[in-house]
């Protein structure tokens, strides 16, 4: 990730921050609507889950310029998620819905460069989480 992408991500994250858990809730709803089997993995009151997911995303954004420091904690997160039945396939589907939710919220401010920066960061996150779930895989 280059310095310009880091700046784009951090600036856009400040825009998303006031509605962070709602952003995650929107993405989660899209995920469940398109993959109904995942609905059983979401708690009946998912507000705390949405808050924790956004807090994790905030940590990733804060340290995205030092992504190597995130690999071990994200690997552990992947191991915990795997114990609940989630896999890298689910992470990829959630990425699609999270990017769509971000684009919806950002409107005309969402452009190709911003999409590419977030796509790269989320792919690296998926790689690190997958490395924790499947130790033979290396983080992106």
C-alpha positions as CSV (number, residue, x, y, z in Angstrom):
1,X,0.0,0.0,0.0
2,X,1.5,3.3,-1.0
3,X,1.4,6.5,1.1
4,X,-1.3,8.1,-1.1
5,X,-3.5,5.1,-0.6
6,X,-3.0,5.3,3.2
7,X,-4.0,9.0,3.1
8,X,-7.1,8.1,1.0
9,X,-8.2,5.3,3.4
10,X,-7.6,7.4,6.5
11,X,-9.5,10.4,5.2
12,X,-12.4,8.3,4.0
13,X,-12.5,6.4,7.3
14,X,-13.0,9.7,9.2
15,X,-16.0,10.3,7.0
16,X,-17.4,6.8,7.8
17,X,-16.6,7.0,11.5
18,X,-19.8,8.7,12.8
19,X,-21.9,5.9,11.4
20,X,-19.4,3.1,11.7
21,X,-21.5,0.3,13.3
22,X,-24.4,1.2,11.0
23,X,-22.1,0.9,8.0
24,X,-21.1,-2.6,9.1
25,X,-24.8,-3.4,9.8
26,X,-25.7,-2.4,6.2
27,X,-22.9,-4.6,4.8
28,X,-23.9,-7.5,7.1
29,X,-27.5,-7.2,5.9
30,X,-26.4,-7.4,2.3
31,X,-24.2,-10.4,3.1
32,X,-27.1,-12.2,4.8
33,X,-29.5,-11.3,2.0
34,X,-27.2,-12.8,-0.6
35,X,-26.0,-15.7,1.6
36,X,-28.9,-16.6,3.8
37,X,-27.1,-19.6,5.4
38,X,-24.8,-17.0,7.1
39,X,-27.8,-15.6,9.0
40,X,-27.5,-18.4,11.5
41,X,-24.0,-17.2,12.4
42,X,-25.1,-13.7,13.3
43,X,-26.4,-13.1,16.9
44,X,-30.1,-12.2,17.3
45,X,-29.0,-8.8,18.6
46,X,-26.0,-8.0,16.4
47,X,-25.3,-4.4,17.6
48,X,-22.3,-5.5,19.7
49,X,-20.9,-7.5,16.8
50,X,-21.2,-4.5,14.4
51,X,-19.5,-2.2,17.0
52,X,-16.6,-4.7,17.4
53,X,-16.2,-5.2,13.7
54,X,-16.0,-1.4,13.2
55,X,-13.5,-1.1,16.0
56,X,-11.4,-3.8,14.4
57,X,-11.6,-1.9,11.1
58,X,-10.5,1.3,12.9
59,X,-7.4,-0.6,14.2
60,X,-6.6,-1.8,10.7
61,X,-6.9,1.7,9.3
62,X,-4.8,3.2,12.1
63,X,-2.0,0.7,11.4
64,X,-2.4,0.1,7.7
65,X,1.0,1.8,7.0
66,X,2.6,-0.8,9.3
67,X,0.4,-3.8,8.2
68,X,3.0,-6.3,9.4
69,X,2.1,-5.4,12.9
70,X,-1.5,-6.5,12.2
71,X,-0.8,-10.0,10.8
72,X,-0.6,-11.8,14.1
73,X,-3.7,-10.2,15.7
74,X,-5.7,-10.7,12.4
75,X,-4.5,-14.3,12.2
76,X,-5.9,-14.8,15.7
77,X,-9.1,-13.2,14.7
78,X,-9.3,-15.6,11.7
79,X,-8.7,-18.6,14.0
80,X,-11.6,-17.4,16.3
81,X,-13.9,-16.7,13.3
82,X,-13.1,-20.2,12.0
83,X,-14.2,-21.8,15.2
84,X,-17.6,-20.1,14.6
85,X,-17.8,-21.5,11.1
86,X,-16.5,-18.6,9.0
87,X,-13.9,-18.9,6.3
88,X,-12.0,-16.9,3.8
89,X,-14.9,-17.3,1.4
90,X,-17.1,-15.5,3.8
91,X,-14.5,-12.8,4.3
92,X,-14.5,-12.2,0.6
93,X,-18.3,-11.9,0.4
94,X,-18.3,-9.5,3.3
95,X,-15.6,-7.4,1.6
96,X,-17.9,-7.0,-1.5
97,X,-20.8,-5.9,0.7
98,X,-18.6,-3.6,2.8
99,X,-17.2,-1.9,-0.3
100,X,-20.7,-1.5,-1.6
101,X,-21.9,0.0,1.6
102,X,-19.0,2.4,1.7
103,X,-19.6,3.4,-1.9
104,X,-23.3,4.0,-1.2
105,X,-22.5,6.2,1.8
106,X,-19.7,8.2,0.1
107,X,-21.7,8.8,-3.0
108,X,-19.9,10.9,-5.6
109,X,-16.8,11.0,-3.4
110,X,-16.3,7.3,-4.0
111,X,-14.0,6.9,-7.0
112,X,-11.7,4.3,-8.5
113,X,-8.7,5.3,-6.5
114,X,-10.6,5.1,-3.2
115,X,-12.1,1.8,-4.2
116,X,-8.7,0.4,-5.2
117,X,-7.1,1.5,-1.9
118,X,-9.9,-0.1,0.2
119,X,-9.9,-3.2,-1.9
120,X,-6.2,-3.6,-1.4
121,X,-6.4,-3.1,2.4
122,X,-9.3,-5.5,2.7
123,X,-7.6,-8.1,0.6
124,X,-4.5,-7.9,2.9
125,X,-6.8,-8.2,5.9
126,X,-8.5,-11.3,4.4
127,X,-5.0,-12.8,3.7
128,X,-3.9,-12.2,7.3
129,X,-7.1,-13.7,8.7
130,X,-6.9,-16.6,6.4
131,X,-3.3,-17.3,7.4
132,X,-4.6,-17.7,10.9
133,X,-7.4,-20.0,9.9
134,X,-5.2,-21.9,7.4
135,X,-1.6,-21.7,8.6
136,X,-0.2,-22.8,5.2
137,X,-1.5,-19.6,3.6
138,X,0.6,-16.4,3.9
139,X,-0.9,-13.0,4.4
140,X,-1.1,-10.7,1.3
